[in-house]
């Protein structure tokens, strides 16, 4: 017999919290009848300043089967939290989960941009990605490098060698679920290898908190700017010089103004 579920939850606190968050968001989406187009990530919406979708798309699931598949795989991958002796552990898991969420989202947008601009495939302008799969595939990849003898358990009865799990799962989901995002899953694998091979490294608690702070700022301001949510306490007002954005907090009279120095021949992307 295996360990009681309660003890497994204590051994995988971060994984358990993420599963709880994703499940709660799925329940909220179902209750409010929110469509994937309202929370998913697409090139077209990000161009319209919906930067917040990089975060919401990762933690949102529309189909219960999609949620169960991702959370089942994530639960198995939570073994990363128990591998502190290999330089992994809970802190590592949380730090690089943040990296996977942000970078895989940015990478898939970069792929869309390349396909649209280079090959004129307009389909990728409107295609919308949603789900935690990019992070799941990233952790599969990291574990396949760090602990190649591990197994990936799905649904409690299907077991895959972790060494081949990323690409096996990529092919499997592409065949079984035709609408699955191949590029989204591939972006998770690429970022996962970059982390596992040390190309992306140096994450600490300081950098994690700092990045989280910037994500929160961008999240709130992009929600306001895109019109997705109206923060009554926050107003973004235009100024005479468009290069000098002004942000005013209503009620206390304080104004924060950020200045930029125009540079000849430089494009801001």
N, C-alpha and C positions, 0 to 999 in steps of 0.2 A: 504494500500500500504506500502511496505517496504521502507527502506531508499534508496536513489540514490546510485548507485554503487560507485561513487566517495567518498562519505562519509564513506562507508564500507571499502574502501581501506585505508582511513586515520585512521580508527579504528583498522585495522589489517595490519600495515606496514610491519612487519617481514614476516607474512604469504604471503602477496602480493609479496614481493621481492623473496621469495623462489619459489612461483608459476611462477614468471617471469623467474627466472634462469632455472628451470626445463623445461619450455616451450621453452626457447631459445636453451638449449642444445638439446632438442628433434628436433627442427628445423634444427640445425647444423648437427645432426646425419643423418637426412633424406637427407639433401642437399649433404652431403659428402658420403652418402651410407655406413655408418659405421655399421658393424654388432655387435650384442650384445657380441660376443666372444672377441671383441677388447676392451670393456669397462667394461664388467661384472666381478663379483667376483666368483672365483672358488678356491678350495683347491690347485689344481695343479699349477695354475698361481702364487698364493701367495707363494708357496714353491719355485718358481723360482724368488722370490724377487719383484713381481709385487704388492707391498704393496699399491701403489697409487690406486689400484682398489677398496679398501675399500671405498674411497671417490667417485670416478667416477661412481661406480655401483649404489650408492644411488641416484644420481641426474640424471641418464640416464634412458630413456624410449624408447623402440623400437616401440611399438604399440601405436597408437593414443588413442585407447580405454583404454589401461592401464594408459596412461598419464591423460586422462579425469577422470577416476575413482579415481585415487590417489589425483589429484588436487581438485576434487569436495569434497572429504572427508576432505582434508587438509583445505580447505576454511571454512568448517563448524567447524573444530576443532580450527580455529583461534580465537574462542571466549576466549581461554586461555589468549590472550593478553589483554582482557578487564576485567580480574578478578584479578586486583591488590589488591582488598580488601580481597581476599582469600589467599594472599601470592604468587600469580602467576604474571601475567603481561608480558610486552614485554621483559624485561631483563631475567626473568625466562624462557620464551619461547625460546629465543636465546641460553641461556646457556645450557639448557637441550636438545635442538635439537642437539647440538654438541655432547653431551653425548650419545644420542640415535643413531646418525649416527655411531660413533666410536665403542661403546660397542656392539650394535646389530650386526655389521659386524664381530667383533672379536668373539662374542658368536656363530654365525652361523658357523664360521670357526672351533671353538672348537667342535661343534656338528659333523661337517664333520670328523674331526680328530678322535673323539671317535668312530664313526660308521665305519670308515676305519680301524683303528688299532684294535679295540676290536671285531668287527663283520665281518671284511674283506669284507665290502660292497664297492667294487671299484667304483660303480656308482657315489658315492659322491665325488670321486676324480676329476671328470671332469664336474659335474653339475655346471652350471653357473647361478648366481643370478643377477638380475638387476631390479632397480626400487626403489621408495621412500616408498614402502609399510611398511618396517620395522619401519620407523619413524612415519608413519600414525598410525600403530597399537599401537605403544608406546604411542602416545598422546591420542588415544582412551582409553587406559588403565588408564593413569594418570587422565584423566577427569572423568572416571567412578568412581574413588575413591574420587577425590576432589569435584566433582559436579555431583553426581549421578542422579540428576533430569534433567540434560541436555538431548538434543536430538541430534542425528547425522543425518544431512540432506545430501542425496546423489542425485545428478543430479537435485536438485531443487524440487523434488516431493516425494522421498522416505525418510521416517523419521523412525529412529530406536532409542529405548531407549538406552542411552549411557551406562547404567549399564551392558547391555548384548552385546553391540556392538562389542567388541573385539572378542568374541568367535562366535557370529553370523556371523560376517564378515569372520572369519577364516574358518568356515564350508562352508559359501556361496561361497567364492572364490575358495575353494578346489573342490567344486562340479561343479560350472559354468566354471572355468578355470583350467582344469586338470594340466596344466603345471605351475600353480602358486606355488611359493616356500613356502611350509608348514612350513619348519624349519625357513625360513627367517621371516615370519610373526610371528611365535611363539617366536623367539628371541626378536622381538620388544615388544611383550606382556610381556615377562619375565623382560626385562630391564625397561619397563614402570612400572610394579609393584614394582620393586626395588627402583625406584625414588619416586613413590607415597607413599610408606610405609616408606620412610626415610632411607632406607638401603644405598642409594647413595644420598649424600647431600653435602652441603658446597660449591657449585659452586658460584664463585663471578666473577666480571669483570676481576680481576687480573688472576684468574685461567683460565678463558675463553681465554684471550689473550695469556697466556703462552702455553696452549694446542694447540691453533691455530698456534703459532710459531713453535712448535715441529712438528705438522702435516705438515706444509709447508716445513720444512727441510727434513723430511722423504719422503714426496711426491716427491720433486725434486731429491733427491739422489736415490730413488727407480726407478724413471723414467730413470735416467742416467744408473744405474746399470743393469736394466733389458733390456736396449737397446730400450725401447719404444720411447724415445725421446733423441736426442743428444744435450746436452747443451755444445756449443763450448767453453764457458768460464770456464767450470768446468771439471777437470780431476781427476779421482780416480786412483792413481797409486799404484802398488804393492811395498812392501818393503821387506827387507831381513827377518824380523821377521813378520809373518802373524798376530801376535797378536797386531801389531802396525800399524793400517791403517793410511795412509797419504792422505790428501786432498790438492790439489794444485790449486790455482786460476791463470790461465795463464795470463800473461801480466804484473803483478806487482811483481812477484818473491816471493810472500809470501807463506809460507807453514804452514799449521795447522796440528799438529801431536797429536793424542790422544793415550795415553798409558794406558794399562790395566795390572793388576797384576794377573797372573794365580792363581786360587784357586784349591787346591786339592779336588777331589770328588764333584765338583760343575759343573752342566750342565747349559749352557746358552741357554735359550729357546727363 
